[in-house]
Amino acid sequence: MAQPPRAYPSIAASARAEAKAQLLMRLRARGDVDLALLRAMEAAPRENFVGPAFADLALRDVAVPLPFGQTMESPSALARTIAALDPRPGNRILEIGAGSGFSAKVLAMLGREVVSVDCFEKLALDARARLERLGVANVAVIWADGFEISPSHGLFDRILVHGVFDEIPAALAGALAEGGVLVGPRRRAGAEPCELVRLGRNAAGAMEERVLGPWRAQR
């Protein structure tokens, strides 16, 4: 009796799998990416957060265009910021710049609760829909100006800022809990590139700053 022909994966599918494997290997090679972060990024397929036209691009370590001139930052850039943020399982995390919802998904796997804010209504609504479709229950996506976050949202243990700022907005500084950490790119007197900074609130309530190096803004 003749056997049915054996099914082989398409070349396109094979190429996508190889691209994804290479991306994960590149992230693994970074000295600042721990196993928990690597697993979170692997469990949040980036191609699920873009339109079909950019699905292949999402498998590469590059920024991906989003509406309104925004971009989804490259995986290595996101890994760098989240590694500096050092989220813990019990943390409340505030994200300024929801974008596609991808980074919120990653943060949701590393912390207890994520509030993700975007000033573009469509981006906020689309990100919320994607996360709901994927069954992510511990993320709230809000349409608002993240730099003017309302005190009604309470205090946060970690704040990740995707947009460039000149000085820490007062509303964000006020939203950071004792022992909390804020990471984001700061403009250096109008110069490029920006610098990535990590700010922490100590037990006395003062902010301690550490510059982590140059940063080229992606969105």
ZIVENZI-V834262 format. One record per residue. N is the residue number from 1. RES is the residue in one letter. PSI is psi as a letter, one per 20 degrees, with the letter a starting at -180 (999 if undefined). Layout:
N|RES|PSI + N|RES|PSI
//
This chain:
1|M|p + 2|A|p + 3|Q|q + 4|P|q + 5|P|q + 6|R|p + 7|A|p + 8|Y|q + 9|P|q + 10|S|q + 11|I|g + 12|A|g + 13|A|g + 14|S|g + 15|A|h + 16|R|g + 17|A|h + 18|E|g + 19|A|g + 20|K|g + 21|A|g + 22|Q|h + 23|L|g + 24|L|h + 25|M|h + 26|R|g + 27|L|h + 28|R|h + 29|A|i + 30|R|p + 31|G|i + 32|D|j + 33|V|o + 34|D|r + 35|L|h + 36|A|g + 37|L|g + 38|L|g + 39|R|h + 40|A|g + 41|M|h + 42|E|h + 43|A|i + 44|A|m + 45|P|p + 46|R|h + 47|E|i + 48|N|i + 49|F|j + 50|V|r + 51|G|r + 52|P|h + 53|A|h + 54|F|j + 55|A|g + 56|D|h + 57|L|h + 58|A|i + 59|L|i + 60|R|r + 61|D|m + 62|V|r + 63|A|q + 64|V|p + 65|P|q + 66|L|r + 67|P|r + 68|F|k + 69|G|j + 70|Q|r + 71|T|q + 72|M|o + 73|E|q + 74|S|q + 75|P|h + 76|S|h + 77|A|g + 78|L|g + 79|A|h + 80|R|g + 81|T|g + 82|I|h + 83|A|g + 84|A|h + 85|L|h + 86|D|l + 87|P|q + 88|R|q + 89|P|h + 90|G|j + 91|N|q + 92|R|p + 93|I|p + 94|L|p + 95|E|p + 96|I|o + 97|G|m + 98|A|h + 99|G|c + 100|S|i + 101|G|i + 102|F|g + 103|S|h + 104|A|h + 105|K|g + 106|V|g + 107|L|h + 108|A|h + 109|M|i + 110|L|i + 111|G|a + 112|R|g + 113|E|p + 114|V|p + 115|V|o + 116|S|p + 117|V|p + 118|D|q + 119|C|i + 120|F|p + 121|E|g + 122|K|g + 123|L|g + 124|A|g + 125|L|g + 126|D|g + 127|A|g + 128|R|g + 129|A|g + 130|R|g + 131|L|h + 132|E|g + 133|R|h + 134|L|i + 135|G|k + 136|V|o + 137|A|i + 138|N|k + 139|V|p + 140|A|p + 141|V|p + 142|I|p + 143|W|o + 144|A|r + 145|D|o + 146|G|h + 147|F|i + 148|E|k + 149|I|p + 150|S|p + 151|P|i + 152|S|i + 153|H|i + 154|G|a + 155|L|q + 156|F|q + 157|D|h + 158|R|p + 159|I|p + 160|L|p + 161|V|p + 162|H|h + 163|G|q + 164|V|p + 165|F|q + 166|D|g + 167|E|q + 168|I|p + 169|P|p + 170|A|h + 171|A|h + 172|L|g + 173|A|h + 174|G|i + 175|A|i + 176|L|p + 177|A|r + 178|E|p + 179|G|j + 180|G|r + 181|V|p + 182|L|p + 183|V|p + 184|G|r + 185|P|p + 186|R|p + 187|R|p + 188|R|n + 189|A|l + 190|G|j + 191|A|q + 192|E|q + 193|P|r + 194|C|a + 195|E|q + 196|L|p + 197|V|q + 198|R|o + 199|L|p + 200|G|q + 201|R|o + 202|N|r + 203|A|h + 204|A|i + 205|G|i + 206|A|q + 207|M|p + 208|E|p + 209|E|q + 210|R|p + 211|V|p + 212|L|i + 213|G|r + 214|P|q + 215|W|p + 216|R|o + 217|A|p + 218|Q|i + 219|R|999
//
